[in-house]
Amino acid sequence: MSQAWRPRPGDVVVRRPRLAQLRPIVFQLALPKPPSQRLASPLSIIYGFLFLVLVGTGLLLLPWANTEGKMTPFMTAFFTATSAATVTGLVVVDTATYWTPLGQGIIWALILVGGLGWMTLASFLLLVLGQRLSLAHQLVMQQPLGLHQVGHVVQVMRGTVLTFLAIEAMGSLLLAWRLKSVLPDASWATALWQGVFHGVSAFNNAGFAILPGSRNLSLLSLDVPSLAVMMLLIILGGLSYPVMADLVRTRRWSRLALDTKMVVVASLALWTAGTLVVLGFEYAHRATLGALPVWGKIVNALFFSVSARTAGFTTVDFSGMNQATFFFIVALMFIGTASASTGGGIRINTVGVLVATMVASLRGQQYVNAFGREIPAQVVHRALAVAFLGLTIVFVASFFMTFVERQGNFLSFLFEVVSAFGTVGLSTGVTPQLSIAGKVVIILTMLLGRLGPLTLALALMPRERPAVLRFAQEPVRIA
């Protein structure tokens, strides 16, 4: 039996580690696929809309998209794609006669995606495919969905897409059934397409119309059921999913959220004011409501009041209205619909906060209150920023329009700019006559109006950070 080796005096012992025992053990785990991070950037909202517009422009350029059978002029395709993607409704050619069914289908698809919001739709598709949304992605989705808490982003986004698609489907079927009676010579396939196109256009507040032999919706001026369905779709699309969900879930005024109360009260006030103004100035005007019966005047005035804030549908010759009506409609278009809705403008929520701020200032109150609730100072500051940015965009665009366009008057240019900013689509008739420079100004205004001043500001500026230092207060003379 051999004895264990022991070092002798004078021997040098060199110890070397066993590399096999020191190497880390690697386990191959089937981890879930990480979600796409390309959507988790505020700038992706801008990139997405630009990409949507470019794709729509490329498709509308095809000879099969127009009735002339040749390549569509670039500016015509670009302007129409921008108007459809931003759900505005301003056109340089007649949608019903210039575009083929393929071209109308492309416009319809742009309206559908643009109304939902490309980020909302893309995020919903990621969820359907089993992807999970990162925290950064959900933070970016807060603003388009009108939320204040990240934890509800996925739930609200899923509910928004499914609810919007369901309402559009039901509204389209009702319109198709009614339009079959209005268009007796049309087949059921034609009536169904008409219903689907106008149902999606109405809910998304787009203002595009393709009724044959009709200027916008003039064919439906005395058809109350069709106008009622269109108004309902416009109203629901302009309320936003959070407001609709709160109304359905709560059902008691005292328990509704402050945001919901502001939207409902402001909407009712604006619909009433718009109806009274249109009736007052156009009741005996032969070019607009004068030739209709009394009940027809009331119905069309109500429809126009609902549509003028952001949808842009008309049942009468809008270009023949009085200047006073034009000027009042400018204010309605600038206000627009609720936050996180399919419409545009500076939003009813913003106006509600501004009115509450004005009332608090006149009463000498230190804090802004509404419906028994205090509005945080950060919300007041954002409302002021949105209103100021909106006014700045309208002022700059109107200035450039008066500079590049030699023909026309200032009120027509102002009306066109506010219609583009509010993504409304109403026009005094000057859009097709605009120069290339004028059309570019309107295109940029439509993009800025759809993205929203606050969304653009959040995308181009760093996020809010808590103040480390506060400066000494000093009053400023206001009046």
RAQUIDA-V520454 format. One line per field, one symbol per residue. psi: psi as a letter, one per 30 degrees, with the letter a starting at -180 (. if undefined). Layout:
psi = ???
This chain:
psi = kklkkkklkfkkkjkkkjeeffkkkkkjkilkkklkfffhkeffeeeeeeeeeeeeeeeffkffflffglkkkeeeeeeeeeeeeghdfklflkeefekleeeeeeeeeeeeeeeekeeeeeeeeeeegglkkleeeeeefeeffhlfkffgeeeeeeeeeeeeeeeeeeeeeeeeeefeeeiffkleeeeeeeeeefeeeeeghegkkgkkgkjcgffgfgjeeeeeeeeeeeeeffeleeeeeeeeeegkefflleeeeeeeeeeeeeeeeeeeeeeefgegjffdfeflleeeeeeeeeeeeeffefegkkfljefglleeeeeeeeeeeeeaalkgafabafkeeeeeeeeeeeeeeefgkelklkhgkkkleeeeeeeeeeeeeeeeeeeeeeeeefefkfklleeeeeeeeeeeeghefkkggfeffkleeeeeeeeeeeeeeeekeeeeeeeflllkkkkelklkkklkke.
